[in-house]
Amino acid sequence: MHTAERIREGICKEPVVFEGNTIPVSASFGVAHASPINDLSAAIEYADEALYMAKRGGRNKVVFYELKTEN
């Protein structure tokens, strides 16, 4: 999360200048945990879902996918 947030902040600090116009740039990231019980393909799927949560939540943010556990 910390690394993704640092990258996001760095991207936002560097607007793009095109034909004399300054264009702000932003980024959204989805982050998920991979482990022996949550393999890489599942982690990628969860990170993708977290990315879409970030976009729906206003963009320009980092969202961590929280596994839902049943009690």
Secondary structure in CASP SS format (residue, H / E / C, confidence):
PFRMAT SS
TARGET T0000
AUTHOR 0000-0000-0000
METHOD secondary structure of the structure
MODEL  1
M C 1.00
H H 1.00
T H 1.00
A H 1.00
E H 1.00
R H 1.00
I H 1.00
R H 1.00
E H 1.00
G H 1.00
I H 1.00
C H 1.00
K H 1.00
E C 1.00
P C 1.00
V E 1.00
V E 1.00
F E 1.00
E C 1.00
G C 1.00
N E 1.00
T E 1.00
I E 1.00
P C 1.00
V C 1.00
S C 1.00
A C 1.00
S C 1.00
F E 1.00
G E 1.00
V E 1.00
A C 1.00
H C 1.00
A C 1.00
S E 1.00
P C 1.00
I C 1.00
N E 1.00
D C 1.00
L H 1.00
S H 1.00
A H 1.00
A H 1.00
I H 1.00
E H 1.00
Y H 1.00
A H 1.00
D H 1.00
E H 1.00
A H 1.00
L H 1.00
Y H 1.00
M H 1.00
A H 1.00
K H 1.00
R H 1.00
G C 1.00
G C 1.00
R C 1.00
N C 1.00
K C 1.00
V E 1.00
V E 1.00
F E 1.00
Y C 1.00
E C 1.00
L C 1.00
K C 1.00
T C 1.00
E C 1.00
N C 1.00
END
